[in-house]
Amino acid sequence: MKKVFATLIAVTACMQLAVAQGYKTTGGVRLGNSWGLTVTQRIATKWTLEGILQNDFVDYSYLHLLARRHHSLISRKFNVYYGGGLHTGIGFERRGIVGLDAIVGAEATLGRLNVSFDFKPQLMTGTGRTFYPNTAVSVRYVLVKARPMDDIKRKFDFGNKKKSGADDKGGIKWPKL
C-alpha cells in the first residue's frame, strides 16, 4: 500500500511539473537546409502560430507564417505537431516568391529551452523550382511561460457561471406553481 501511495504522489508531482513546462511565447534560431530566426506564439489550447525569417544564403530569403496543431505524447513538454501556412520572399534575381507550406515535427521543452525537429516542404511560384523539402532543428528560448491555471480556468470556466437552480441571492429557486 505504501508503494502505491508513493507512486501516486510521484506521478502527481511529475504531472504538475509537466504542466508547468508549457509556453506561450518562444524565440530562437532555426538550423537546417536554410538558416533563420523563429518565433512561436500559443494562440489557443494545442494551437500555435510560428513565424520564420529564413535565408538559404544562395538564392532565396523567405518569411513564413504557419499554424501548428500540437498533440502531447508523454506530457505537455514532449509533443508532435503538424500544420501549414503561407510564405513570401525574394530571390537573387529580385523576383517575388509566394507559396504554401506544410509542417510536421516533434518538440520538447525542458525548463526554458524548447528544441524541435521538423520537416517543412514548400510549394513555390516565381522560382525555377516549385518544390523545396526543408528539414531543420529549432532551438528556442521560452520568453513567456504558460500558467497551468489558465488552461484549467478556460476549460472549466470557474467563477463565470451561476450554479443552476440558484437565484441571485444564493438560495434555491423554486418552480412557480
C-alpha positions in Angstrom: 0.0 0.0 0.0 2.9 2.4 0.8 4.4 1.7 -2.6 1.1 2.5 -4.3 0.8 5.7 -2.4 4.4 6.8 -3.1 3.9 6.0 -6.8 0.7 8.1 -6.8 2.5 11.1 -5.2 5.4 10.8 -7.7 3.1 10.6 -10.7 1.1 13.6 -9.5 4.3 15.6 -8.9 5.6 14.7 -12.4 2.3 15.7 -13.9 2.4 19.1 -12.2 6.0 19.6 -13.4 5.0 18.7 -16.9 2.1 21.2 -16.9 4.4 23.9 -15.7 6.7 23.3 -18.7 4.3 24.8 -21.2 5.0 28.0 -23.1 3.1 30.9 -24.6 5.9 32.6 -26.5 9.3 31.3 -27.7 12.1 32.8 -29.9 15.3 31.3 -31.3 17.2 30.0 -34.3 16.3 27.5 -37.0 19.2 25.5 -38.3 18.9 23.2 -41.3 18.8 23.3 -45.1 18.1 27.1 -44.6 19.0 29.1 -41.5 16.8 31.6 -39.9 15.0 33.0 -36.9 11.8 31.6 -35.5 9.2 32.8 -33.1 6.2 30.8 -31.8 3.1 32.2 -30.0 0.5 30.0 -28.4 -2.9 31.2 -29.6 -5.2 28.6 -28.2 -5.0 25.3 -26.3 -2.9 23.0 -28.5 -2.5 25.7 -31.3 0.5 27.9 -32.0 1.5 30.3 -34.7 5.0 30.2 -35.9 6.8 33.0 -37.8 10.1 32.1 -39.6 12.5 34.5 -41.2 14.8 32.2 -43.3 17.7 32.6 -45.7 19.3 29.8 -47.7 22.4 32.0 -48.3 22.4 31.0 -52.0 19.2 32.1 -53.8 16.3 33.0 -51.6 15.0 34.7 -48.4 11.6 33.9 -47.0 9.1 34.9 -44.4 6.8 32.1 -43.3 3.6 32.2 -41.2 2.4 28.7 -40.0 -0.4 27.5 -37.8 0.5 24.3 -35.9 -1.7 21.8 -34.0 0.0 20.0 -31.1 -0.6 16.6 -29.7 1.1 15.5 -26.4 2.9 12.2 -26.3 4.3 11.7 -22.8 3.3 15.1 -21.3 2.8 18.7 -22.5 6.6 19.1 -22.6 7.0 16.5 -25.3 4.7 16.6 -28.3 4.3 16.2 -32.0 2.7 18.8 -34.3 1.5 19.3 -37.8 0.2 22.3 -39.7 0.5 24.6 -42.7 0.8 28.1 -43.8 2.0 30.6 -46.4 5.3 32.1 -47.3 6.6 35.0 -49.3 10.1 36.0 -50.2 12.5 37.4 -52.7 15.0 35.6 -54.9 18.5 36.6 -56.0 17.0 38.0 -59.3 14.8 40.2 -57.1 11.7 38.3 -58.2 8.8 37.9 -55.8 8.1 34.4 -54.4 4.8 33.2 -52.9 3.8 29.7 -51.8 2.3 27.2 -49.5 4.0 25.4 -46.6 3.2 22.2 -44.7 5.0 21.2 -41.5 5.2 18.1 -39.3 7.6 17.7 -36.4 8.3 16.9 -32.7 9.4 19.2 -29.9 10.5 19.0 -26.3 10.5 21.8 -23.7 12.9 21.5 -20.8 12.8 24.4 -18.4 13.2 27.5 -20.6 14.7 25.6 -23.6 12.5 24.4 -26.4 14.0 22.1 -29.1 12.2 20.9 -32.2 12.9 18.9 -35.3 10.6 19.3 -38.3 10.1 18.6 -42.0 8.6 21.6 -43.8 8.0 21.1 -47.6 7.3 24.2 -49.6 5.4 24.7 -52.8 6.5 27.9 -54.6 5.7 30.1 -57.6 8.0 32.7 -59.1 11.1 30.5 -58.9 12.8 27.9 -61.1 11.9 25.2 -58.5 8.4 24.6 -57.4 9.0 22.1 -54.6 11.6 22.6 -51.8 11.9 20.0 -49.0 13.2 21.6 -45.8 14.3 20.0 -42.6 15.6 21.8 -39.6 16.3 21.8 -35.9 15.0 24.8 -34.0 16.4 25.9 -30.6 14.2 28.4 -28.9 14.2 30.2 -25.5 10.9 30.3 -23.7 10.2 34.0 -23.4 6.7 33.7 -21.7 5.8 30.6 -19.8 2.3 29.3 -19.8 0.5 29.4 -16.5 -1.2 26.0 -15.9 -4.2 27.6 -14.3 -5.1 29.4 -17.5 -6.0 26.2 -19.2 -7.9 24.8 -16.2 -9.9 28.1 -15.8 -10.7 28.2 -19.5 -11.7 24.5 -19.6 -14.0 24.7 -16.5 -14.8 28.4 -16.7 -14.6 28.9 -12.9 -16.4 31.9 -11.5 -18.2 33.0 -14.6 -21.4 31.0 -14.4 -24.2 30.8 -11.9 -24.9 27.5 -10.4 -28.1 26.0 -11.9 -31.1 26.1 -9.6 -29.8 29.0 -7.5 -31.3 32.5 -7.5 -29.4 35.8 -7.3 -29.4 35.7 -3.5 -27.7 32.3 -3.4 -30.9 30.4 -2.3 -32.9 27.7 -4.0 -35.0 28.8 -6.9 -38.3 27.0 -6.6 -40.5 26.4 -9.6 -43.7 28.6 -9.9 -46.9 26.7 -9.5 
